[in-house]
Amino acid sequence: MARVVRPVWAVIAAAFAVFISAFMTSAVPGAAQSAPPAPTAAQMSPFVGDWVVTTAMGGTQTTSTLSVKNDGGKVTATLAPE
């Protein structure tokens, strides 16, 4: 009886390993993915300007200033705490 059970468990383990390896390649970040293109200056134009950002975590709240600029077609952002 024990000799029949071992091959069955070996087959189940091998099938599980094949199943997991088949789906692991799609779950690994960056395995077959390229970086998305950077946004253009035209796409970022609605966000250009000075913004007030409020972040709350637990009982703590902080306010920061976000400045988004278009410098000759290159979009830059600066985050400064207040």
N, C-alpha and C positions, 0 to 999 in steps of 0.2 A: 504494500500500500504506500509506504513512504517513497518508493522509487517512482511511482506514478505521479505523486504530488509534486515532487521537485521539478520535473520537466514542465508541468502546468504552470507553476509559479515563475519559472524561467521565461516561458512564452508570454505570460501576462506582463512581467517586468520589461521584456523586450518591446512588446506592443506599446506599453506606456511610454517608454523612452522614445520610440519613433513618433508617437503622437505629440509628445512635448517638443521634440526637436523640430517638428513640422511647423509648429506655431511660434516657436521662440524667435525665428528669424524675422517675423513680422512685428514682434513686440520689442525688439532691441532698438532703442532710439538711434537714429543715424546710420543704421546698417546699410540701407539702400536708399537713403534719402539725401537730397541735396538741400543746401540752405535756400530759404525763400529769397526772392529778390528784395532789395531794399526799396522802401517807398520813395517815390519821386517827389520833387519839390511841389509839383502841382497837387499831388495827393495829400501832402502835409500842410498845404496852405490854410485849411480851416483851423488848424491847431497852432499856427504861428501867433505868438503873443505871450503875455504874462498871465500865469494861472495861479490860483491859490489852491493847494492840495491839502485836504484834511484827512488824516489817517487815524483810526481808532482801533486799538487792540486791547481787549479786556477792559480795564478801568482807565487806561492811559489814552490820551488823545494828543496828537501833535499836528501842527500846521507848518507847511513848507511852501516856498515859492518856486514854481516851475516856469522857467523862461525858455521858450522855443523860438529859435531864430532861423532864418533862411539866409545863409552867407554864400551868395554867388551860386546857388543851386545845391549847396550842401546844407542839409538840415542838422542843426545842433541843438542840444537841450542842456540846460543847467538847472540842477535842483539844489536849492539853498534852504536850510532850516531857519526858522524865525526864532 
